[in-house]
Amino acid sequence: MTMLDESYTLSNGVKIPKLGLGTWFIDDGKAADAVRAAVEIGYRNIDTAQAYGNERGVGEGARTAGVPRGELFVSTKLAAEIKDYDQALAAIDGSLQKLGLDRIDLMLIHSPQPWDDFRGGDYAEGNREAWRALEEAHQAGKIRSIGVSNFQQHDLENILSSATVVPHVNQLLVHAGNTPSELLAYCESKQILVEAYSPIAHGAILKNAAVQAMAEKYGVSVPQLCIRYTLQLGTVSLPKTANPEHMRSNAEVDFEISGDDMGVLRDLRDVDYGEHSAFPVYSGK
């Protein structure tokens, strides 16, 4: 058994592998190869989004990876700009079509606000409408589990005020240097599983001397330490890479970080995203 064989169980009983492959920034033309390589290594959890522009390639990779569809957990996300029921319904069908799959294992609302107004205006009603569309698709069996991404507590409370299904997942920016402890605790209290995207912090953390020293102590690489950290927080870890060597080493995380060291990593504040600071999710909002 390696980490790739371990899973969590969502509140609706659906199993989700603890370690997944993030596909942000993987071109549509290269996505199928990346997915096939990941599946060959042992990955079963593949994460994409409408906004990534690679659903077609990810779907092709999933369909041609040579393992039964039931063994794969494929997630996608509703574009952040869609804040209306009819558009959301159409976009859900659009994702199914692009992926070429008869069902999606998990679909999320990508952000509580459109990207050009991230953490800005009030889209409470639009989020409830998009959620209603996801609930309907979930009920119809098109999507096995539904959730949100980048949602803060008040965004979740808004959904919960009218939801018939509590979100199964909240996918968040979580890494050593950026641990939203209160939000993690809130999600846990509602049985909402957190998925950690950018667990390696876009490489910013790689230069942190304290983190480098800690990784050396455990005889692992900094990325391996960072991935293990997010797993020990009880989140799904979604490191993104198209490089099979990195996929392999990212999965070699069968070691245990001590309680004291977890505390050090949890208290770390290191959020220099370099060139990626231009993206809304790394803007510090």
C-alpha positions in Angstrom: 0.0 0.0 0.0 1.3 3.4 -0.9 -0.3 6.8 -0.4 -1.9 6.4 -3.9 -4.0 3.5 -2.5 -5.4 5.6 0.4 -8.7 7.4 0.3 -11.1 9.5 2.3 -14.9 8.9 2.4 -17.0 12.0 1.6 -20.2 12.7 3.7 -22.3 10.9 1.0 -20.2 7.7 1.1 -18.2 8.3 -2.1 -14.5 7.5 -1.8 -12.0 10.0 -3.0 -8.2 9.2 -3.3 -6.1 11.2 -0.8 -3.5 12.2 -3.4 -4.5 13.6 -6.8 -3.1 15.1 -9.9 -3.8 18.8 -10.5 -3.8 19.8 -14.2 -3.8 23.6 -14.1 -1.4 25.0 -16.8 -1.2 21.6 -18.6 -2.1 22.3 -22.3 -5.1 20.5 -23.7 -2.8 18.9 -26.2 -0.6 17.5 -23.5 -3.2 16.7 -20.9 -4.1 13.2 -22.2 -0.4 12.1 -22.0 -0.1 13.5 -18.5 -3.2 11.7 -17.3 -2.1 8.4 -18.8 1.3 8.7 -17.2 -0.2 9.5 -13.8 -2.6 6.6 -14.0 0.2 4.3 -14.9 2.1 5.4 -11.9 -0.9 4.7 -9.7 -2.9 8.0 -9.5 -6.6 7.6 -9.6 -7.7 11.2 -8.7 -7.5 13.7 -11.6 -8.6 17.3 -11.1 -9.4 19.8 -13.9 -11.7 22.8 -14.5 -13.5 24.5 -17.3 -11.2 27.4 -16.8 -8.1 25.3 -17.5 -9.2 24.7 -21.1 -8.0 21.1 -21.0 -11.1 19.1 -20.1 -11.1 17.5 -23.6 -7.5 16.2 -23.1 -8.1 15.2 -19.5 -11.2 13.2 -20.5 -9.3 11.5 -23.4 -6.5 10.6 -20.9 -9.1 9.1 -18.5 -10.8 7.1 -21.2 -7.6 5.7 -22.7 -5.6 5.1 -19.5 -6.4 1.4 -19.5 -8.1 1.1 -16.1 -11.9 0.7 -15.6 -13.8 4.1 -15.4 -15.0 3.1 -11.9 -11.4 3.2 -10.6 -10.9 6.8 -11.6 -12.1 9.9 -9.7 -12.4 12.8 -12.2 -13.2 16.3 -10.9 -13.9 19.5 -12.8 -15.2 23.0 -11.9 -17.9 25.3 -13.1 -16.4 28.5 -14.5 -16.3 31.2 -11.8 -18.2 33.6 -14.0 -21.3 31.4 -14.1 -23.7 32.7 -11.5 -27.1 31.7 -12.9 -29.1 28.4 -12.9 -29.7 28.0 -16.6 -26.1 28.8 -17.6 -24.8 26.5 -14.9 -27.0 23.6 -16.2 -25.7 24.1 -19.7 -22.1 24.3 -18.5 -22.4 21.1 -16.6 -23.6 19.3 -19.7 -20.8 21.0 -21.6 -18.2 19.6 -19.2 -19.6 16.1 -19.6 -19.5 16.4 -23.4 -15.9 17.8 -23.4 -14.6 15.2 -21.0 -16.5 12.5 -23.0 -17.5 10.8 -19.8 -21.0 9.6 -18.8 -20.6 11.1 -15.3 -18.3 13.4 -13.3 -17.1 12.2 -9.9 -16.9 15.7 -8.4 -17.9 19.1 -9.7 -17.2 22.4 -7.9 -18.1 26.0 -8.2 -14.7 27.3 -9.0 -14.9 30.6 -7.0 -17.6 32.5 -5.1 -16.9 35.5 -7.4 -15.9 35.8 -11.1 -12.1 36.1 -11.3 -12.1 39.7 -12.4 -13.9 40.6 -9.1 -12.3 38.0 -6.8 -13.2 38.6 -3.2 -15.2 41.6 -4.5 -19.0 42.1 -5.0 -21.9 40.2 -3.7 -22.8 37.1 -5.7 -24.7 35.3 -3.0 -27.8 34.7 -5.1 -25.8 33.7 -8.1 -23.9 31.1 -6.0 -27.2 29.7 -4.7 -28.5 29.4 -8.3 -25.3 27.7 -9.5 -25.5 25.4 -6.5 -29.1 24.5 -7.3 -28.0 23.4 -10.8 -25.2 21.2 -9.3 -27.7 19.7 -6.9 -30.0 18.8 -9.8 -27.2 17.3 -11.8 -26.1 15.3 -8.7 -29.7 14.1 -8.2 -29.9 13.0 -11.9 -26.7 11.0 -11.5 -24.6 13.1 -13.8 -22.3 14.1 -10.9 -21.4 11.8 -8.0 -20.4 14.5 -5.5 -20.6 18.3 -5.6 -18.7 21.1 -3.9 -17.1 24.5 -4.0 -13.6 26.0 -4.3 -12.1 29.1 -2.8 -15.2 29.5 -0.6 -14.8 31.3 2.7 -17.0 30.6 5.7 -19.6 33.3 4.8 -19.7 32.0 1.2 -20.4 28.5 2.6 -23.0 29.7 5.0 -24.8 31.4 2.1 -25.0 28.1 0.2 -26.0 26.2 3.3 -28.9 28.6 3.9 -30.9 27.1 0.9 -29.0 23.9 0.1 -30.5 20.4 0.1 -27.0 18.9 -0.2 -24.2 20.2 2.0 -21.1 20.7 -0.2 -19.0 17.5 -0.1 -15.8 19.4 -0.8 -14.2 22.8 -0.5 -11.0 23.1 -2.6 -8.7 25.7 -1.1 -5.2 27.2 -1.4 -3.5 25.3 1.5 0.2 24.9 1.9 3.0 25.3 4.5 3.1 29.1 4.7 -0.6 29.5 4.1 -2.8 27.4 6.4 -6.3 28.8 6.9 -6.8 26.9 10.2 -10.2 28.5 11.2 -11.7 27.7 7.8 -10.3 24.2 7.9 -12.0 23.7 11.3 -15.3 25.1 10.1 -15.3 22.8 7.0 -14.6 19.8 9.3 -17.5 20.8 11.6 -19.8 20.6 8.6 -18.3 17.4 7.2 -16.9 19.2 4.2 -13.7 17.6 3.0 -11.0 20.1 2.1 -8.8 19.6 -1.0 -5.5 21.5 -0.9 -4.4 23.0 -4.3 -0.9 24.3 -4.8 0.4 22.2 -1.8 3.9 23.1 -3.0 3.1 26.8 -3.0 4.2 27.4 -6.6 7.8 26.8 -5.6 7.9 29.8 -3.2 8.4 27.5 -0.3 11.3 25.6 -2.0 13.7 28.5 -1.0 12.6 28.6 2.7 15.7 27.6 4.7 13.7 26.2 7.7 11.6 24.1 5.5 14.7 22.9 3.6 16.3 21.9 6.9 13.1 20.1 8.0 12.9 18.1 4.8 16.6 17.1 5.2 15.8 15.8 8.7 13.2 13.5 7.3 15.3 12.5 4.3 12.8 13.8 1.8 12.5 16.6 -0.7 10.8 19.9 0.1 7.9 19.1 -2.2 7.5 15.7 -0.5 7.4 17.4 2.9 4.9 19.9 1.7 2.6 17.3 0.2 2.8 15.2 3.4 2.0 18.3 5.4 -1.3 18.8 3.6 -2.2 15.1 3.9 -1.6 15.2 7.7 -3.9 18.2 7.9 -6.6 15.8 6.7 -6.9 17.3 3.2 -6.8 15.8 -0.3 -3.5 17.0 -1.8 -3.5 18.0 -5.4 0.1 18.8 -6.6 0.1 19.7 -10.3 2.7 18.5 -12.7 3.0 17.0 -16.2 6.4 15.5 -15.4 6.1 11.7 -14.7 9.3 11.9 -12.5 7.7 14.5 -10.3 4.4 12.5 -10.2 6.4 9.6 -9.0 8.3 11.5 -6.3 5.2 13.4 -5.2 3.6 10.1 -4.3 6.5 8.9 -2.2 5.2 10.4 1.0 4.8 7.4 3.3 6.5 9.1 6.3 5.2 10.8 9.3 5.8 14.5 10.3 6.0 14.9 14.1 3.4 16.9 15.9 5.9 19.6 16.8 7.0 19.9 13.2 3.4 20.1 12.0 3.0 23.0 14.4 6.0 24.8 12.9 4.7 24.3 9.4 1.2 25.4 10.4 2.5 28.6 11.9 4.7 29.4 8.9 3.8 32.5 7.0 5.5 32.4 3.6 3.4 33.4 0.6 5.7 34.8 -2.0 4.1 33.5 -5.2 6.6 35.3 -7.5 5.3 35.5 -11.1 2.1 33.8 -10.0 1.0 36.7 -7.8 -0.8 38.0 -10.8 -3.5 35.3 -10.4 -6.4 36.3 -8.2 -6.1 33.3 -5.9 -2.5 34.3 -5.0 -3.2 38.0 -4.6 -3.6 37.8 -0.9 -7.2 38.8 -0.9 
